[in-house]
Amino acid sequence: MDFARLRTLRELSLRKTMAAVAEALLISPSAVSQQIAQLEDETGVELVERRGRGVRLTPAGQRLVDHAGRVIGILEEAKTDLAELKKTVAGELRVSAFPSVAASLIPPTIRAMSARFPDLATIFEELEPDDSLAALRAWQTDVAIVDDLTTSASLSETQVEMLHLLDDHLHVMLPRDHPLAERPHLTLPELATERWVLDTTSATYSDVIVGACRNAGFDPIVNARCHSFEVVRAMVEAGCSVSINPGLRGRDHIGTLRLKEIRPIITRQIFVAFRTGERRNPAIAEFVDEIRAVATSMTGSAVKG
């Protein structure tokens, strides 16, 4: 059985559609379909069933995916063993993180790593937490930055190790001249009559915000749904809306906005994640130590209104 086709089947078990697998593997959907068909020819059994726009693995397909996962894991463990024996920080390290954290933590970490280890190429990809964890499980990234607010995965799963980086408080984002702008902090009910702009890049994050408002006794009046922080910021700066955003994301825009901590505090925990046992890899170990040092240096920088 061809190894690349086994990996494609495993991706399909995680991502559910040919299009999603094609995007992850940087090939066309027809190539994904062809690889699955060829694997079925090789094994002589049906591996997938098509259901509408998606697919479902047959029992034989799921059994083969289980074996493929162990095979890939053994190969990755061999790579880690060799890297540990060489004790050199070189080659390629793949890192993923979601936007608000990536902007704060990733650039200084990569800069420091490049200065210390010129033979290491750190490749960064912006991914939402659930996508980062999927990429980590699929061996498409080596280190993932995730949080506990928007990820649906258990933080205690055996495939992945997670180390705490920092806590980030959510803040209300107001225009500079808003009537509540001089308040030291705000409660959600005080914003019940405001118009809201939501960042819907992550559906899970926007659901968290809407859920918090409902728990406070009201449905937010949403007048804008955006897919980028730049548009969210512009809507708030123009006085069109208010929003709730992570403190890390707003720290660079204090001069043009007013950020007010919410009471009671809404906190998200941010973690650095890697596959279980792979901290033995010198490149991963050094990156994890460096990004934890960067996070520690930021912890004392409180976001002020």
Salt bridges, closest charged atoms under 4 A:
GLU11 OE1 - ARG15 NE 2.52
GLU42 OE2 - ARG5 NH1 2.31
GLU49 OE1 - ARG51 NH2 3.43
GLU49 OE1 - ARG56 NH2 3.21
GLU76 OE2 - LYS79 NZ 3.50
ASP81 OD1 - ARG280 NH1 2.71
GLU84 OE1 - ARG280 NH1 2.75
ASP142 OD1 - ARG94 NH2 2.72
ASP142 OD1 - ARG275 NH2 3.22
ASP147 OD2 - ARG268 NH1 3.74
GLU157 OE2 - ARG137 NH2 2.97
ASP167 OD1 - HIS164 NE2 2.76
ASP168 OD2 - ARG268 NH2 2.95
GLU190 OE2 - ARG183 NH2 2.61
GLU194 OE2 - HIS178 NE2 2.97
ASP199 OD2 - ARG249 NH1 2.86
ASP219 OD1 - ARG214 NE 2.59
GLU237 OE2 - ARG233 NE 3.89
GLU261 OE2 - HIS169 ND1 2.90
GLU261 OE1 - ARG263 NH1 2.59
GLU278 OE2 - ARG275 NE 3.14
GLU286 OE1 - ARG116 NH2 2.72
ASP289 OD1 - ARG279 NH2 2.68
GLU290 OE1 - ARG116 NH1 2.95
